[in-house]
């Protein structure tokens, strides 16, 4: 279990120095990059690798997808750290939507209605999601809604039965997931990438005799970190649990915590660990 430590000594904190450190940390955070749209799987995977991420595949063949085998359906499925959901329900169907293997995925809402209006939606999300792409067939125009007020960075006119590839990458993260939408579509052979989990990290960034120390906690997106304190490095007491925000920067999430209980301590040790 990753554990990190830090110590606060009230008599030795130099506020000017801590302010400079805080500014330096903020400046080092990666800026949000433009989301890039791809229609070539080879280029898409190469771009993921060049950004320092590892990609993995989802073909809907695993046991976690059994609950959605057609004619059965599932409201959502969690597979390989990724959450999949449909506006209605998800189903995996062998004879219709599989590009390779035995199964592809589709949303049962609007299935078979032949309407090109974008009423077929599959939502995909995960902490630290930075890339998602797959092979699509259907009718209408496929788009990627980033679920955060940003419209699709690109679209793809679908033709059935021919499969076409489409994907998006944002190295600063897709914090609200992606909604895949079209008139009617199925998909298979996805490529996805998640930002690597980071070990938890603590730093005292400020101290006020009236308010106590301010502590910055960094960790992995969507994970819970517990902060503990000690006066002797032997007996530890939990004082706070923080959920690392999967927001504008899921690659480098952090929170600030004001420890008012440490106002009168001459010294105080802190450590944090990530819950499994």
C-alpha positions in Angstrom: 0.0 0.0 0.0 1.6 3.3 -1.0 2.3 5.5 2.0 3.9 9.0 2.1 5.1 11.1 5.0 5.7 14.7 5.8 6.5 16.8 8.9 5.4 20.2 10.0 7.5 22.3 12.3 5.7 25.5 13.2 8.8 27.4 14.2 10.6 26.7 11.0 8.1 27.4 8.3 9.1 30.3 6.1 6.0 31.6 4.4 7.8 33.3 1.5 9.5 30.0 0.7 6.3 28.0 0.9 4.5 30.5 -1.3 7.3 30.1 -3.9 7.0 26.3 -3.7 3.2 26.5 -4.2 3.7 28.7 -7.3 6.3 26.4 -8.7 3.9 23.4 -8.3 1.1 25.2 -10.0 3.3 26.1 -12.9 4.4 22.5 -13.3 0.9 21.2 -13.8 0.3 20.3 -17.4 -2.0 22.7 -19.4 -5.1 21.2 -20.9 -4.4 20.3 -24.5 -6.8 20.2 -27.4 -8.6 16.9 -27.8 -7.5 15.2 -31.1 -9.8 13.2 -33.3 -8.5 10.2 -35.2 -9.9 8.0 -38.0 -6.8 5.7 -38.3 -6.3 3.1 -35.6 -2.5 2.8 -36.2 -2.0 6.5 -35.9 -4.2 6.6 -32.8 -2.3 3.9 -31.0 1.1 5.4 -32.0 -0.1 8.8 -30.6 -1.0 7.2 -27.3 2.4 5.6 -27.0 4.2 8.8 -28.0 2.4 10.5 -25.1 3.8 8.0 -22.6 0.6 6.1 -22.0 -0.1 2.4 -22.5 -3.2 1.4 -24.4 -5.3 -1.8 -24.0 -8.1 -3.4 -25.9 -11.8 -4.1 -25.2 -13.5 -6.6 -27.4 -16.5 -7.5 -25.2 -15.5 -11.1 -24.9 -14.7 -11.2 -21.2 -16.9 -12.8 -18.4 -17.9 -9.4 -17.1 -19.9 -9.0 -20.3 -22.0 -12.2 -19.9 -24.8 -10.2 -18.2 -25.3 -8.2 -21.4 -25.3 -11.1 -23.9 -28.3 -10.6 -26.2 -31.3 -11.1 -25.8 -30.2 -10.2 -22.2 -29.2 -6.6 -21.5 -27.4 -4.7 -18.7 -27.8 -1.1 -17.5 -24.1 -0.8 -17.2 -20.9 -3.0 -17.2 -17.6 -2.4 -15.5 -14.6 -3.9 -17.4 -10.9 -3.4 -17.1 -11.4 -0.3 -15.0 -13.8 1.3 -17.4 -17.5 2.0 -16.9 -19.8 1.4 -19.9 -23.5 2.4 -19.9 -26.3 3.0 -22.3 -29.2 5.5 -22.4 -31.4 2.5 -22.3 -29.4 -0.7 -21.8 -26.3 -2.2 -23.3 -26.3 -5.5 -25.1 -23.6 -7.5 -26.8 -24.7 -9.4 -29.9 -22.7 -12.0 -31.8 -24.2 -12.0 -35.3 -24.8 -8.3 -35.8 -22.1 -6.2 -34.3 -19.0 -8.3 -33.9 -16.1 -7.1 -36.0 -13.7 -9.7 -34.7 -14.4 -12.4 -32.1 -17.9 -13.3 -31.1 -19.4 -10.1 -29.7 -19.8 -6.4 -30.4 -21.7 -3.8 -28.3 -24.8 -1.7 -29.0 -27.4 0.4 -27.1 -30.9 -1.0 -27.2 -32.5 2.5 -27.3 -33.7 3.1 -30.9 -32.3 -0.3 -32.0 -33.8 -1.3 -35.4 -35.8 1.9 -35.9 -33.7 2.9 -38.9 -33.8 6.5 -37.8 -30.5 8.4 -38.5 -31.3 11.0 -35.7 -28.7 10.7 -32.9 -30.8 8.8 -30.3 -28.3 6.0 -29.8 -25.9 6.7 -27.0 -23.2 4.7 -25.2 -21.4 6.4 -22.3 -17.9 5.4 -21.4 -15.9 6.7 -18.4 -13.0 5.9 -16.1 -10.8 7.8 -13.7 -7.8 9.0 -15.7 -9.3 8.2 -19.1 -7.1 9.9 -21.7 -8.0 8.0 -24.9 -10.9 6.0 -26.4 -11.3 4.7 -29.9 -13.2 1.9 -31.6 -14.6 0.5 -34.8 -18.2 1.6 -35.6 -20.9 0.6 -38.1 -24.4 1.9 -38.4 -26.4 4.8 -39.8 -26.2 8.5 -39.1 -23.2 10.5 -38.0 -21.1 9.3 -35.1 -19.9 11.9 -32.6 -17.9 12.0 -29.4 -19.5 14.2 -26.7 -17.0 15.0 -24.0 -19.7 15.5 -21.4 -18.2 18.8 -20.1 -19.6 21.3 -22.4 -17.3 20.6 -25.3 -18.7 19.3 -28.5 -17.3 16.5 -30.5 -13.8 17.3 -31.9 -14.7 15.3 -35.0 -17.5 13.2 -36.6 -17.7 10.1 -38.7 -20.5 9.3 -41.2 -21.4 5.7 -40.6 -22.1 3.1 -43.2 -23.3 -0.4 -42.5 -22.1 -3.1 -42.7 -18.6 -1.5 -43.2 -16.7 -0.8 -40.0 -14.8 2.5 -39.6 -12.4 3.6 -36.9 -12.8 6.7 -34.8 -11.1 7.8 -31.6 -10.2 10.8 -29.4 -7.1 11.5 -27.3 -6.6 14.2 -24.7 -3.4 13.8 -22.6 -4.8 16.1 -19.9 -7.7 13.7 -19.5 -11.4 13.2 -20.3 -12.7 13.8 -16.8 -16.4 13.4 -17.5 -16.0 10.4 -19.9 -17.2 10.3 -23.4 -20.7 9.8 -24.9 -20.7 8.0 -28.2 -23.8 8.9 -30.2 -25.3 8.3 -33.6 -28.6 7.3 -35.2 -28.1 3.6 -34.8 -24.7 1.9 -34.3 -22.8 -1.0 -33.0 -19.1 -1.1 -32.1 -16.2 -3.4 -31.4 -12.5 -3.7 -30.9 -11.9 -0.6 -28.8 -8.6 0.8 -27.8 -8.4 2.8 -24.5 -5.8 4.4 -22.4 -5.8 5.5 -18.7 -3.3 7.8 -17.0 -1.1 5.7 -14.6 -1.9 5.7 -11.0 0.3 8.0 -8.9 1.6 7.3 -5.4 0.1 9.6 -2.8 2.2 12.6 -1.9 2.0 15.2 0.9 3.4 18.7 1.2 2.9 21.4 3.8 2.3 24.5 1.6 1.5 27.2 4.2 1.1 27.8 7.9 -1.0 30.3 9.9 -0.8 30.7 13.7 -4.5 31.3 13.5 -5.6 28.5 11.2 -2.8 25.9 11.3 -1.0 24.2 8.4 -2.3 23.8 4.9 -1.4 20.5 3.3 -1.4 19.6 -0.4 -2.3 16.0 -1.2 -1.6 14.5 -4.6 -2.8 11.1 -5.8 -4.5 9.1 -8.5 -7.8 10.3 -10.0 -10.9 8.9 -8.5 -9.0 7.2 -5.6 -9.5 7.9 -1.8 -6.5 8.9 0.3 -6.4 8.8 4.1 -4.3 11.3 6.0 -3.0 10.4 9.5 -1.1 12.4 12.0 1.4 11.5 14.8 3.5 13.2 17.4 6.1 10.4 17.7 5.9 8.4 14.5 4.6 5.5 16.5 0.9 6.2 17.2 -1.0 7.4 14.1 -4.5 8.9 14.1 -6.6 9.3 10.9 -7.9 12.9 10.5 -9.3 13.1 7.0 -10.2 11.0 3.9 -9.9 12.8 0.5 -11.3 11.7 -2.8 -8.8 12.7 -5.5 -10.9 14.8 -8.0 -11.3 13.5 -11.5 -11.8 17.1 -12.9 -9.8 19.4 -15.1 -6.5 17.5 -14.6 -7.1 13.8 -13.9 -3.4 13.2 -14.7 -2.4 15.2 -11.6 -5.3 15.6 -9.2 -4.7 17.3 -5.8 -6.6 18.7 -2.9 -5.7 21.2 -0.2 -6.5 20.4 3.5 -6.4 22.9 6.4 -5.5 21.1 9.6 -6.9 23.4 12.3 -6.2 20.7 14.9 -2.4 21.3 14.4 -2.4 25.0 15.4 -0.7 24.5 18.8 1.7 21.7 18.0 5.4 22.4 18.0 5.8 19.6 15.5 3.4 17.2 13.9 4.0 14.3 11.4 1.7 13.5 8.6 1.4 10.5 6.3 -1.2 9.4 3.8 -2.1 6.1 2.0 -4.5 5.1 -0.7 -7.4 3.0 0.0 -7.6 -0.2 -2.0 
